[in-house]
Amino acid sequence: MSKESREFDIIVYGATGYTGRLVAEHFVRQYAGRDDAPKWAMAGRNKAKLEDVRTLIGAPDETPLVVADADSREALEAMCKRTKVVLTTVGPYQLYGDDLVAACVATGTDYADLCGEPGWMREQIDKHHEAAKTSGARICFSSGFDSIPFDLGVFMLQKEAKERFGKPASRVKGRVRGMQGTFSGGTAASLTATMKSVAKNPKLISILQSPFGLTPGFEGPNQPSGLLPEYDEDTGKWAAPFIMATINTKNVHRTNFLLGHPYGEDFKYDEMMLTSPGDAGKAAANAVAEMLKNPFGAKPPKPGEGPSEEERENGFYDVLFIGKTDSGEEIRYGVTGKYDPGYGSTSRMLAETGMALLHKDTPGGVGTPGSFLGEKLVERLEENAEIAFAVES
């Protein structure tokens, strides 16, 4: 069956989970009654639970439900053959994602997830990139807060730098100016699974440690580590390590790599979280660094748990990107979003990644939101997800 003749545009796989429900809810809230509404379905292991979620989110009774178990490759391939795009929230992906990625690659089905597990991502790149190029499947990892605001923030800054200066910024800083949100059990479970994987396969350590862990065959210049608190001269504030920098930096470098190094082969990038000036800012930066040694505390949340609706609604994030060319020109670019970044906003990002995959035709492979979708996704996020991208100076 050709991709164009498939029954669905998008299937939300894992719709009975915490984040999957939010993704499905976005399609109900944002696209009901619109001319550009996709043909979409909810999928999971249990039909009764899918029916409960369909009622809970106010989806029409005729919204299709697809039953597919993550442990059944046959069921996953059958599901993939029915749709153009699969959006999956069934993680940790290193435990539950292998067969779904393989099914999408085999059937030429586009795929997007919320993965922040670089060891597993590298395994999938090595295993499936060439086959996905052949089948036309676009395997788009990290399509949520890790790493869309950062991947696309750098992408858009570099676009502006080339238009303004005729060349890219060879050095970019990502600086989180503000963020309010909470962790879920899924995030904690992913980190736990990663640590167990490293214990079983120490070779993953080098991939986790290297900013170029997702660019096989290319090793760029030494990068700023961002691992210790420092005073940031460009902002006049103290900066602390940022918990998501490990995955975000890898995705930014993979986008540059896949697009043929438009940022340059000597490109340097790091991410940190800003506190404030003076001694108070220094103390806060040190406190953040200490907290990151055990980010979930003594009792990490369980899978399926996450922020309340009020917490999601009151969340936000504000990220500044500072780019400098090799001759000293500077440009500043901002990305800001409403809602809890990890869930309220992430669910919108994943849904709009699916929509962008429907509306932009690019070659297959294992890639990133920036390498596959670029400005098309930026436009959709601004129009449908309350995320703003803007030059600041």
C-alpha positions in Angstrom: 0.0 0.0 0.0 1.4 3.4 -0.9 1.9 5.9 1.8 -0.6 8.3 0.3 -3.4 5.8 0.4 -3.0 4.8 4.0 -6.0 4.9 6.3 -4.6 7.5 8.8 -2.4 10.5 8.7 -1.2 10.1 12.3 -1.5 7.5 15.0 -0.7 8.5 18.6 0.9 5.4 20.1 0.8 5.3 23.9 -2.4 7.4 24.2 -3.4 5.8 27.5 -0.2 7.1 29.2 0.3 10.4 30.8 2.0 12.2 28.0 0.3 10.3 25.2 -3.1 11.5 26.5 -1.9 15.1 26.3 -0.8 14.6 22.7 -4.2 13.2 21.8 -5.8 16.0 23.6 -4.0 18.5 21.5 -5.5 17.1 18.3 -9.0 17.3 19.9 -8.4 20.9 21.2 -6.5 22.3 18.3 -7.9 20.7 15.2 -11.6 19.7 15.8 -13.6 21.2 13.0 -10.7 22.6 11.1 -10.3 22.1 7.3 -6.7 21.0 7.9 -7.6 18.5 10.6 -5.6 15.2 10.2 -7.1 11.8 10.0 -5.8 10.5 13.3 -6.2 7.5 15.7 -5.3 6.6 19.2 -3.3 3.4 19.8 -2.2 1.3 22.8 -2.3 -2.1 24.3 -5.7 -2.0 25.9 -8.9 -1.1 24.0 -10.9 -0.5 27.2 -8.3 2.0 28.4 -8.2 3.7 25.0 -12.0 4.1 25.2 -11.7 5.7 28.7 -9.1 8.2 27.4 -11.2 9.0 24.4 -14.1 9.9 26.7 -11.8 11.8 29.2 -10.4 14.1 26.6 -13.7 14.8 24.8 -12.7 13.1 21.5 -15.6 12.2 19.3 -17.0 8.7 19.8 -15.9 7.8 16.2 -12.3 8.6 16.9 -10.6 5.3 15.8 -8.8 3.1 18.3 -5.9 0.8 17.3 -4.8 -2.0 19.6 -1.1 -2.9 19.3 1.3 -4.3 21.9 4.9 -3.0 22.1 6.1 -6.6 22.5 4.5 -7.7 19.2 6.5 -6.8 16.1 3.8 -8.2 13.9 1.1 -6.0 15.6 3.4 -2.9 15.3 4.0 -3.5 11.6 0.3 -3.9 11.0 -0.3 -0.6 12.8 2.4 1.2 10.8 1.0 0.0 7.5 -2.2 1.9 8.3 -0.7 5.4 8.9 1.7 7.9 7.4 3.1 9.0 10.8 3.4 7.4 14.2 3.9 9.6 17.3 5.1 7.5 20.3 5.3 8.3 24.0 5.9 4.7 25.0 9.2 4.9 26.9 11.8 4.4 28.1 12.5 3.9 24.4 15.6 1.7 25.1 13.1 -0.8 26.7 10.1 -0.4 24.5 11.2 1.3 21.3 13.3 -1.1 19.2 10.5 -3.0 17.5 8.5 0.2 16.7 11.4 1.9 15.1 12.2 -1.2 13.1 8.5 -1.5 12.0 8.5 2.1 10.8 11.7 1.7 8.9 10.4 -1.5 7.3 7.1 0.1 6.2 8.4 3.5 5.3 6.4 5.1 8.0 7.5 8.4 9.6 8.1 8.3 13.3 8.6 10.9 16.1 9.2 10.5 19.8 10.3 12.3 23.0 13.5 10.4 23.4 16.3 11.8 25.5 18.3 8.6 25.6 21.5 9.2 23.5 22.9 5.7 23.9 19.8 4.1 22.5 19.5 6.8 19.8 23.1 6.1 18.6 22.3 2.4 18.4 19.3 3.1 16.2 21.3 5.4 14.0 23.9 2.7 13.4 21.2 0.1 12.9 18.6 1.9 10.8 19.9 5.1 9.2 20.7 3.7 5.8 17.7 1.4 5.7 15.4 4.4 6.6 17.0 6.4 3.7 16.0 3.5 1.4 12.5 3.1 2.7 11.8 6.8 3.0 11.0 6.6 6.7 11.9 9.7 8.7 12.8 8.6 12.3 12.7 11.9 14.2 14.0 11.5 17.8 13.8 14.2 20.6 10.6 15.9 19.4 9.7 17.6 22.7 11.4 20.0 25.1 14.4 17.9 24.5 15.4 19.1 22.1 13.1 21.2 19.8 13.5 24.7 21.4 17.3 24.2 21.4 17.7 22.5 18.1 15.4 25.0 16.3 16.7 27.9 18.3 20.2 27.4 17.0 18.8 26.6 13.5 17.0 29.9 13.4 19.8 31.9 14.9 22.1 30.6 12.2 19.6 31.5 9.5 19.6 35.1 10.7 23.4 35.1 11.1 23.9 34.1 7.5 21.4 36.7 6.3 22.9 39.5 8.4 26.6 38.6 8.3 26.9 36.3 5.3 28.2 33.5 7.5 27.2 31.4 10.4 28.0 31.9 14.1 31.0 29.7 14.9 30.2 29.9 18.6 26.7 29.8 20.1 25.7 29.8 23.7 22.3 28.4 24.8 21.2 30.1 28.1 18.0 29.2 29.9 16.8 32.5 31.4 13.8 31.1 33.1 11.8 27.8 33.4 9.0 26.5 35.5 8.0 22.9 35.4 8.2 19.5 37.0 9.6 16.0 36.2 7.4 13.0 35.5 7.9 9.3 36.2 8.8 8.8 32.6 11.8 11.1 32.8 13.0 9.4 35.9 12.5 5.9 34.3 14.5 6.9 31.2 17.5 8.1 33.3 17.4 4.9 35.4 17.2 2.7 32.2 20.2 4.6 30.7 22.3 4.0 33.9 21.5 0.3 33.7 22.4 0.2 30.1 25.8 1.8 30.8 26.5 -0.8 33.5 25.8 -3.6 31.0 27.6 -1.9 28.1 30.5 0.4 29.2 31.1 1.4 25.5 28.0 3.7 25.8 30.0 5.9 28.2 31.9 7.5 25.4 28.7 8.2 23.5 27.1 9.8 26.5 30.1 11.9 27.3 30.8 13.2 23.8 28.9 16.1 22.3 29.5 14.3 18.9 28.0 11.0 20.2 25.3 11.2 17.5 27.6 12.1 14.5 29.3 8.9 13.6 32.4 9.5 11.6 32.7 13.2 12.6 34.4 14.6 15.6 34.4 18.4 15.8 36.5 20.7 18.0 36.6 20.6 21.8 33.4 22.0 23.2 32.8 24.1 26.3 31.6 21.6 28.9 29.0 23.7 30.8 29.5 21.3 33.7 30.7 23.8 36.3 29.1 27.1 37.5 30.7 30.1 35.9 30.2 33.8 35.5 28.7 34.6 32.0 30.2 37.8 30.7 27.7 38.1 27.9 24.7 38.2 30.2 26.3 39.6 33.4 24.9 36.7 35.4 26.1 33.5 36.9 25.3 30.3 35.0 24.8 26.8 36.3 24.9 23.4 34.5 21.6 22.6 32.7 20.3 19.1 33.1 19.2 18.6 29.5 22.4 19.9 27.9 23.8 16.4 27.5 21.1 15.4 25.0 20.4 18.8 23.5 24.0 19.5 22.5 24.2 16.1 20.7 21.0 16.9 18.7 22.2 20.3 17.7 25.5 18.8 16.4 23.6 16.1 14.6 21.4 18.6 12.8 24.5 20.5 11.7 26.1 17.1 10.6 23.1 15.9 8.6 22.6 19.2 6.9 26.2 19.3 5.7 27.6 21.5 8.4 25.9 24.8 7.6 27.0 26.0 11.0 30.6 25.1 10.1 32.8 22.1 11.0 34.4 24.3 13.7 31.1 25.1 15.4 31.0 25.2 19.2 27.9 25.1 21.4 27.0 24.7 25.0 24.0 25.2 27.3 23.7 26.5 30.8 21.0 27.9 33.1 21.3 31.5 34.2 20.7 32.6 37.8 21.5 36.2 38.8 24.5 38.6 39.2 26.7 38.9 42.3 27.2 36.6 45.2 23.6 35.5 45.3 23.8 34.4 41.7 27.0 32.5 42.4 25.4 30.7 45.4 22.3 29.8 43.3 24.4 28.4 40.5 26.4 26.3 43.0 23.1 25.1 44.5 21.8 24.0 41.1 25.0 22.2 40.3 24.7 20.3 43.6 21.0 19.5 43.1 21.8 18.0 39.7 23.8 15.2 41.4 20.4 13.8 42.4 17.7 15.6 40.4 14.8 13.4 41.5 15.4 13.3 45.2 15.0 10.3 47.5 11.6 9.4 46.0 11.5 9.8 42.2 8.1 9.9 40.6 6.6 6.7 39.2 5.9 6.1 35.5 2.5 7.5 34.6 2.8 10.4 37.0 3.3 14.0 36.0 2.4 17.6 36.8 -1.2 18.6 37.5 -3.3 20.6 35.0 -2.7 23.7 37.0 1.1 23.1 37.1 1.1 22.5 33.3 -0.9 25.7 32.7 1.4 27.8 34.9 4.6 26.5 33.5 6.9 28.3 31.0 10.4 28.5 29.6 12.6 31.3 28.2 15.8 30.5 26.3 18.4 32.9 25.0 20.9 32.0 22.2 24.0 34.2 21.8 25.9 33.7 18.5 29.2 35.1 17.5 31.0 34.8 14.2 34.7 34.1 13.9 35.2 37.8 13.2 33.3 39.0 16.2 29.8 39.9 15.0 27.1 39.0 17.5 23.4 38.0 17.2 20.9 37.2 20.0 17.9 35.0 19.5 15.1 34.0 21.9 12.7 31.0 22.2 9.9 31.3 24.7 7.0 28.9 25.4 3.9 28.7 27.5 3.0 25.7 29.7 5.1 23.3 31.6 8.0 22.6 29.3 8.3 18.8 29.9 4.6 18.0 29.4 2.2 20.8 28.6 4.5 22.2 25.9 6.2 18.9 25.0 2.9 17.3 24.1 2.1 20.2 21.7 5.6 19.9 20.2 5.3 16.2 19.4 1.8 16.7 17.9 3.0 19.5 15.7 6.1 17.5 14.7 3.7 15.0 13.3 1.7 17.6 11.5 4.9 19.1 10.0 6.0 15.6 8.8 2.7 15.4 7.0 3.2 18.7 5.2 7.0 18.7 4.4 8.5 16.1 2.1 12.2 15.4 2.9 14.4 12.3 2.5 14.3 9.5 4.9 16.8 8.5 7.6 17.4 8.8 11.3 17.4 12.5 12.0 16.3 15.5 14.1 13.4 18.0 14.0 15.9 20.6 12.7 17.3 18.4 10.0 14.0 17.1 8.7 11.6 20.1 9.3 13.4 23.3 10.1 11.3 26.4 9.5 8.2 24.4 8.6 8.1 23.2 12.2 8.9 26.6 13.6 5.9 28.0 11.7 3.6 25.3 13.1 4.8 25.8 16.7 4.2 29.5 16.5 0.7 29.0 15.0 -0.5 26.1 17.1 1.7 25.6 20.2 2.2 29.1 21.7 6.0 29.0 21.2 7.7 32.2 20.0 10.9 32.4 18.0 12.4 35.9 17.6 15.6 37.9 17.0 16.4 40.0 20.0 19.4 42.0 18.8 
